[in-house]
Amino acid sequence: MLKKSKILVLLALVLIMSFANIIPAFAENEPPKEAAITKVLQVPFGTDIPEATFKFEIKAILVDSVNYIFSNNTPNMPIIGAYPNNTTGTGTISLVFGKSISAIKKDTELSDTYTDVWYLQTPNILMDVEWKHAGEYHYHIKESEAVYTSGANVGSVDSKAEYNVVVLVKEDNTGKFVVDAVYVTRIADDEGNEANAKVDPTPGDSGDKYSQLKFTNKYWKDNGNTTTDPDDPTNPEKKWTLSISKKVKEYLADETLYFNYSMKLHMPDIIPSNMVNDYKVYKAYIVEKLTNGSYSLVTSPNNNVTYGSGGAITVTAGEVFTFSLKHNQYLVFVNTTVGAYYEITEFKSPAYNPAADVISSAARIVTKSGGTNTDLTLSHLDNNDKPLFVGEAANSVDFVNSRAEIQITGLNLNDLPFIVLIALGLGGLVIFILAKSRKNKNYN
């Protein structure tokens, strides 16, 4: 009998503990009572947050199985958002992007080596809605407009996502009609493909958490000449988006010697495959810095490139491009996409020690040097696994090669002054000894 009692007590404890675990689980799965819209913007690494306005259309569909109607100057269900259109039952909610807006956050989980992901969400869009009675309200949400105002040369892919929203409204114990539950279904993804996925529209409050009623856009831009003037590669202000320069220094450095290079440029990864052909070709020129500080266009065959109209050089993203430069010459690009990244190699040249500084968006990110008669390669591995990228501000790779120490008849010229001093010292000693010896001889 005692054993049976113990067993019953144990079973009771097990049941109590099970219910204790079940109740929080039900609590955690309570339906959302709020809904926010999130704008997610993907941009290439190194791209500033653009100035932009995104608008979302919220359309009233039906209430308690009755379609939206506007009768006697009164809609039969609330219109959500600003600028309500009673005829169509639509309202609009806007989100404004820009570098100065502190509410924009970076999604550190979705951002990667080549892409930055930013997001901004609205407050609860149901917060100020005045419900006239309890019931089941249906709405449809889509992005209606995306306007980028951050200059020219902009490319984008805008979201085609669509959502159905069901709001359950009840009367509380004070007689007020309040939201009891919100159910959101994604019916089209960002590419416009049919979907059927339940999402949580609850506004996030920290970190990478935000409402999953989201619309993801992609944005990129060229940082080249945005004026109506033709390209002027001799004027860095019009402007060079990326430059590769060559200088030599030290005693007996040959300023007529050409150094050979290999380079590969890559488009930002977010550019979709069906738009690659519109962005994969970059334009470059070769210029030479003159003694007065100005630049002149170069079309010499010694640079080992193919020149087009006006001295323009075509560089295709994803393909190896080779060229040659001598002292004070520059390969300058005029239309690279912000976030484009690259690798570059200067091939070895006898008697020269290679070195390079990499500037991205006006900040030095890599300094690297090599030994005499060796190749010098710059890649993302030299930038803490981040790409050598084209940023919004100045971008350059500056190669400065120093002439190695020259040795003549086995002697290093750098040691010549010391050798001369030693020789003078030894010569003086020999003269002193001979003079002393002659004096002693005459004395004897």
Secondary structure, 3 states (H helix, E strand, C coil): CHHHHHHHHHHHHHHHHHHHHHHHHHHHCCCCCCCCCEEEEEEECCCCCCCEEEEEEEEEEEECCEECCEECCEECCCCCCEEEECCCCEEEEEEEECCCCCCCEECCCCCCCCEEEEEEECCCCCCCCCCCCCEEEEEEEEEEEEEECCCCCEEEECCCCEEEEEEEEEECCCCCEEEEEEEEEEEECCCCCEEEEEECCCCCCCCCCCCCCEEEEEEEEECCCCCCCCCCCCCHHHCCCEEEEEEEECCCCCCCCCEEEEEEEECCCCCCHHHHHHCCEEEEEEEEECCCCCEEEECCHHHCCCCCHHHCEEEECCCEEEEEECCCEEEEECCCECCCEEEEEECCCCCEECEEEEEECCEEEEEEECCCCCCEEECHHHHCCCCEECCCCCCEEEEEEEECCCEECCEEHHHHHHHHHHHHHHHHHHHHHHHHHHHHHHHC
